[in-house]
Amino acid sequence: MNHAKPDLQQFYIPEEQSIYLLSHQDAAKLKNWVRLCQEQLEQLGYRNIELIGKGAYGFVFGGLNAAGHAYVFKFSRITLPQHVQDRLEEEAFMLDQVSHSRVPALIEFQRIGRQAIMVMERARGIDLEQLSLQRGPLSPRLVVRIAEQLADLLKALRGPAVKSCRPLVHGDIKPSNIVFDPEHEEISLIDWGSSVFAQLDENQQHVASNVMDLMSGDLQNSNARLGDVYFIGPEQMSGTMSSPRFDEQGAAATLYALASGQSCRFGHRAIPPTALGLPLALARTLEGMLDGDPQVRSEAGDYFVHQMSSIARALMVDLPAPAPAHLIPVWVNPKAQEIDTVVYSSRKSFLREEGGNVESLAVDDVQFDRYYKNFMQGMGETEKAFLAAVSRLGKYPVVGGLAVRWEANGVYIDSCLNLHDERLRDAFVASVNNLVHLARAIYRQGVFKSCLFNARNTLHVSRADADQPFLPEAGTGLPYEVSAAPELEDETRVHSYFEDGRDPEEFLELPASIMGHLERLNGIHHTGLIIFESLPCHLKIHSYYRLLDPAREGEFRDLLSRIIDSVPEIRGLGVSGFMKMPYKDTRFFSHIDRLPEKYYPRNPKAALAQWEASA
């Protein structure tokens, strides 16, 4: 590997590029472009315009028309190649083919200059990924309610809800593409950017409206598009010909993620559907749909589509759910705070297994590029789930860090996690517990470190070219908090910046002056992290500091100031980071293969009465 121009993807990989991590110039460009989109929509007569989301291909706004009806406006990113931008028009065409009460309809597709805009009805409610983050694992009753609607929708997409009566594949079913109306518990399926007409039906027979279509059709090449690789099944991932089976896989992955409180499908071996308190029939069906054998997946998919309405007729009530136990400590700040959490993780390479070559798949797709830069290719399923679990923590207002060490006898976890919203406590703890379960099911030796910081506190220093020093502006300082902590009974329990050793994938050599200041800082009781990310013309300093010894605040502040004063001495490109826990409170966990079975009771009323009697 060329150390002169290090690949920053090797170390501390940001999960999502917060606007607070962009350079001033790039942030201004983004804000200006969003403002321009809003102005264009206002000129077209819409009002109350708001940015509601962004993805690999574009930005999505919400607004009202003159009559007060809620619409969604999707803009393609004009920085993408033209053939990729043209996919927005293809998406509009495919959406227009579908007529179903659970699919918000297309209103119109139009262009303003080079800018393409798709206008759709807006579904009521919030997407299921947001609901999952708020509530944690959804109740078995609600999972069944959502499953019934998904099965009905999949059946309709096999022809009845399609204008041409041909089977149509959505291709990207996942929690964030399903909007949930909490009042009526109804779902709506959105984002049809990966949808295509199915080439094969559910019986793997070629689909054609007549013999001439069949003779002239391309029977070898897939028309499939890649959906979110965290949720799509093996057939879609490997580029086989498109089929309704793709959406069965997306539905199964979605229901599994919602029931378990995860953000991907990959954890099903360590945390199986049979361990989530679901009704036996649904749990076994999901397990079959996520199985490694294609025949088992198909049979379970058939059962899901045709029998889910029968499963849903069983009596179900929301049983009391006790607060999840803290497997590792989580500190909660009762006062909600504006935090843009960003997760930087190191040592991902030890998780990689010998696997397929990304280049050999030759998929021209933004989603593919986005995820596979994160080393997902060729990795074991549970390892993928573990990385996704770490990423999920970053969707909460949380700061701190994790150090996970795998040894032959089990897993050692050091952590410092500070959540800044009391309302999210149970959901966050459930996400942390999933991470622990997944870590226990990984059998290998190595270390994984992850830092979670508030991107709003990131310092930015620019320079004209790589030969000039980085010169922080006057008054630049590292932010920190102060909170009193009880005296430690044993000073040897204080965690050190340096005891984890230098990460082999760090490339930036910090100057001796900064290392000296960090060493002195290490002697003051505090928790925190600092990451220097040096690019050719842009230096980012990410940090989170909390002083636990108020008597030494003057000395602490002075050392932070000296670190900034030494920034002009930084040479080279790359990343270097240090993390300090408040003290050593290592938690040990033995290895597991999978969590034990746990099902919804056959007689929920009796179970409820028993619980009330014992309460």
Rosetta blueprint (number, residue, H / E / L):
1 M L
2 N L
3 H L
4 A L
5 K L
6 P L
7 D L
8 L H
9 Q H
10 Q H
11 F L
12 Y L
13 I L
14 P L
15 E L
16 E L
17 Q L
18 S L
19 I H
20 Y H
21 L H
22 L L
23 S L
24 H H
25 Q H
26 D H
27 A H
28 A H
29 K H
30 L H
31 K H
32 N H
33 W H
34 V H
35 R H
36 L H
37 C H
38 Q H
39 E H
40 Q H
41 L H
42 E H
43 Q H
44 L L
45 G L
46 Y L
47 R E
48 N E
49 I E
50 E E
51 L E
52 I E
53 G E
54 K E
55 G L
56 A L
57 Y L
58 G E
59 F E
60 V E
61 F E
62 G E
63 G E
64 L E
65 N L
66 A L
67 A L
68 G L
69 H L
70 A E
71 Y E
72 V E
73 F E
74 K E
75 F E
76 S E
77 R L
78 I L
79 T L
80 L L
81 P L
82 Q H
83 H H
84 V H
85 Q H
86 D L
87 R H
88 L H
89 E H
90 E H
91 E H
92 A H
93 F H
94 M H
95 L H
96 D H
97 Q L
98 V E
99 S L
100 H L
101 S L
102 R L
103 V L
104 P L
105 A L
106 L E
107 I E
108 E E
109 F E
110 Q E
111 R E
112 I E
113 G L
114 R L
115 Q E
116 A E
117 I E
118 M E
119 V E
120 M E
121 E E
122 R L
123 A L
124 R L
125 G L
126 I E
127 D E
128 L H
129 E H
130 Q H
131 L H
132 S H
133 L H
134 Q H
135 R H
136 G L
137 P L
138 L L
139 S L
140 P H
141 R H
142 L H
143 V H
144 V H
145 R H
146 I H
147 A H
148 E H
149 Q H
150 L H
151 A H
152 D H
153 L H
154 L H
155 K H
156 A H
157 L L
158 R L
159 G L
160 P L
161 A L
162 V E
163 K L
164 S L
165 C L
166 R L
167 P L
168 L E
169 V E
170 H L
171 G L
172 D L
173 I L
174 K L
175 P H
176 S H
177 N H
178 I E
179 V E
180 F E
181 D E
182 P L
183 E L
184 H L
185 E L
186 E E
187 I E
188 S E
189 L E
190 I L
191 D L
192 W L
193 G L
194 S L
195 S L
196 V E
197 F E
198 A L
199 Q L
200 L E
201 D L
202 E L
203 N L
204 Q L
205 Q L
206 H E
207 V L
208 A L
209 S L
210 N L
211 V H
212 M H
213 D H
214 L H
215 M H
216 S H
217 G L
218 D L
219 L L
220 Q L
221 N L
222 S L
223 N L
224 A L
225 R L
226 L L
227 G L
228 D L
229 V L
230 Y L
231 F L
232 I L
233 G L
234 P H
235 E H
236 Q H
237 M H
238 S L
239 G L
240 T L
241 M L
242 S L
243 S L
244 P L
245 R H
246 F H
247 D H
248 E H
249 Q H
250 G H
251 A H
252 A H
253 A H
254 T H
255 L H
256 Y H
257 A H
258 L H
259 A H
260 S H
261 G L
262 Q L
263 S L
264 C L
265 R L
266 F H
267 G H
268 H H
269 R L
270 A L
271 I L
272 P L
273 P H
274 T H
275 A H
276 L L
277 G L
278 L E
279 P L
280 L H
281 A H
282 L H
283 A H
284 R H
285 T H
286 L H
287 E H
288 G H
289 M H
290 L L
291 D L
292 G L
293 D L
294 P H
295 Q H
296 V H
297 R H
298 S H
299 E H
300 A H
301 G H
302 D H
303 Y H
304 F H
305 V H
306 H H
307 Q H
308 M H
309 S H
310 S H
311 I H
312 A H
313 R L
314 A L
315 L L
316 M L
317 V L
318 D L
319 L L
320 P L
321 A L
322 P L
323 A L
324 P L
325 A L
326 H L
327 L L
328 I L
329 P L
330 V L
331 W E
332 V E
333 N L
334 P L
335 K L
336 A L
337 Q L
338 E L
339 I L
340 D L
341 T E
342 V E
343 V E
344 Y E
345 S E
346 S E
347 R L
348 K L
349 S H
350 F H
351 L H
352 R E
353 E L
354 E L
355 G L
356 G L
357 N L
358 V H
359 E H
360 S H
361 L H
362 A L
363 V L
364 D L
365 D L
366 V H
367 Q H
368 F H
369 D H
370 R H
371 Y H
372 Y H
373 K L
374 N L
375 F L
376 M L
377 Q L
378 G L
379 M E
380 G L
381 E H
382 T H
383 E H
384 K H
385 A H
386 F H
387 L H
388 A H
389 A H
390 V H
391 S H
392 R H
393 L H
394 G L
395 K L
396 Y L
397 P L
398 V E
399 V E
400 G E
401 G E
402 L E
403 A E
404 V E
405 R E
406 W E
407 E E
408 A L
409 N L
410 G E
411 V E
412 Y E
413 I E
414 D E
415 S E
416 C E
417 L E
418 N E
419 L E
420 H L
421 D L
422 E H
423 R H
424 L H
425 R H
426 D H
427 A H
428 F H
429 V H
430 A H
431 S H
432 V H
433 N H
434 N H
435 L H
436 V H
437 H H
438 L H
439 A H
440 R H
441 A L
442 I L
443 Y L
444 R L
445 Q L
446 G E
447 V E
448 F E
449 K E
450 S E
451 C E
452 L E
453 F E
454 N E
455 A H
456 R H
457 N H
458 T L
459 L E
460 H E
461 V E
462 S E
463 R L
464 A L
465 D L
466 A L
467 D L
468 Q L
469 P L
470 F L
471 L L
472 P L
473 E L
474 A L
475 G L
476 T L
477 G L
478 L L
479 P L
480 Y L
481 E E
482 V E
483 S L
484 A L
485 A L
486 P L
487 E L
488 L L
489 E L
490 D L
491 E H
492 T H
493 R H
494 V L
495 H L
496 S L
497 Y L
498 F L
499 E L
500 D L
501 G L
502 R L
503 D L
504 P L
505 E L
506 E L
507 F L
508 L L
509 E L
510 L L
511 P L
512 A H
513 S H
514 I H
515 M H
516 G H
517 H H
518 L H
519 E H
520 R H
521 L H
522 N H
523 G L
524 I L
525 H L
526 H E
527 T E
528 G E
529 L E
530 I E
531 I E
532 F E
533 E E
534 S E
535 L L
536 P L
537 C L
538 H E
539 L E
540 K E
541 I E
542 H E
543 S E
544 Y E
545 Y E
546 R E
547 L E
548 L L
549 D L
550 P H
551 A H
552 R H
553 E H
554 G H
555 E H
556 F H
557 R H
558 D H
559 L H
560 L H
561 S H
562 R H
563 I H
564 I H
565 D H
566 S L
567 V H
568 P H
569 E H
570 I L
571 R L
572 G L
573 L L
574 G E
575 V E
576 S E
577 G E
578 F E
579 M E
580 K E
581 M L
582 P L
583 Y L
584 K L
585 D L
586 T L
587 R E
588 F E
589 F E
590 S L
591 H L
592 I L
593 D L
594 R L
595 L L
596 P L
597 E L
598 K L
599 Y E
600 Y L
601 P L
602 R L
603 N L
604 P H
605 K H
606 A H
607 A H
608 L H
609 A H
610 Q H
611 W H
612 E H
613 A H
614 S H
615 A L
